Amino acid sequence: MKERRKIDLFGAITMLVISMAAFYLKNKLGVEMTGLSLQSFVHIGIGLFILGLIYTIMETKMQLPYFYGKCQSGGSNANSFVVMGIGAGLIGSSIASAVVITLVLIAVAIAIRMFMDKRYKEKNEIE
């Protein structure tokens, strides 16, 4: 289980860095380049965060390491923390709100991962 906690810590740091990059890009380039309103970015961010939570459940259930992707033609090797980080960065309206939202979402993601790990451990002890 210690390995899983290392993944959670590395993932939390990744999510914070990615969310700040997404926030910066959204505010500097996103609105001008896409013509979308800030509210549209919030909706996209929520969708990406939910997708990241689905990835989190899958990664935890399958006990995948942090780097688990295989090279894909036209695909992505991003794990759940990267997807959730992009979502969190798009949700924030100011740098302070983006940081707070990201920290709250990191706590939610890690809580889900810990719950899933505990459930996985209990299931394997029964069998």
N, C-alpha and C positions, 0 to 999 in steps of 0.2 A: 504493500500500500504506500510505502514511502515514495516509490517511483511515481505513483499517481499524484501525490501532493506536489512533487517537483514539476510535473506537467501543469498542474493548476497554477503554481506560482509563475512559471515561465509564460503560460497562457494569459494570466492576468496582466503581466507586464506587456506582452504583445498586444493585448486588447487595448490597453491604455495608449500605447504609442500609435497604433493603427487608428484609433478613434480620433486622436488629436490631428493626425494627418488628414483623415477624411473631413474633419471639421474645417481645417484650414482650406483644403481644396474646394469644399462646398462653398465657403464664403468668398474665396478669391476668384474661383473660376466657374463654379457650378451654375449659379444663377444666370450669369452673363452668357455662358456657352450653351446652356440647355433651354433657357427661357422658362424654366419651371419656377413656380413660387416656392418660398421657403416651406410652406405647409406641405407641398408635394414631397419635398425632401424628408420631412418628418414621417409621412406615410411610407415612403420607400424604406427609411431607416427602421421603422417598426417591423415591416415585412422581413427585412434582412436579419433583424435580431431574432425574430421567431424562427426563421430558417436556421440560424446559428444554434438556437436551442434544440431544434430537431437533430442537427448534426452532433451536438453535445451528447444527446441521449444515445445516438447511434455509436459514437466513438467510445463512450463509457461502457455501453452494453457489450461491445465487441472487444473491449480492453485494448484499444489501439494506442500506439505510442504517439508522441507529439507530431513527429514527421512520419506520416504513414502513406502518403499519396504515391502513386506510381505515375511516371511521366505519361501524359495523355496528349494526343494530338488535338489541339483546339480546346483542351480542358483546363482544369485548375487543380492545384494541389493544396489549396487553402484549407486549413482546418477550421473548426467551429469558432475559435477565438478570433481569427481574422475576420470571418463573416460578421460575428457579433460586434467587433470593433468598428467595422465600417458602418453598421447600423447605428451604433451608439453615437458615432461622430455626426451622422446625418440628423439625428434627433435633436441635438443641442442647438440652442439659439444664441448662446453667448459662450465664451470660453469657460466661465465658471459653471454654467449649467451643463456644458458638455462634460466637464470633469466629474461633477456630482452624478450625472446620469450614468456615466461610464463606471464609476465606482459602485453605484447601486446595482447596475447590471452585471458587473463582475461578481458581486456577492450572490446574486441570484444564480448565475451560471455555476459558480463553485458549489453552492448549496445543492443544486440539482445533481452535479457530478458526485458529491459526497453521498447523497441519498442513493444514487444509482450504484455507487461502489459498495455501499453497505448492503443493499439489496442483492447485488451480485455475490458478495461474500456469503451472506446467509443462504442463498440458493445453492451455492456450491457445497456448503457444510451439510445441507439436508441430503444432497445426492451423495 
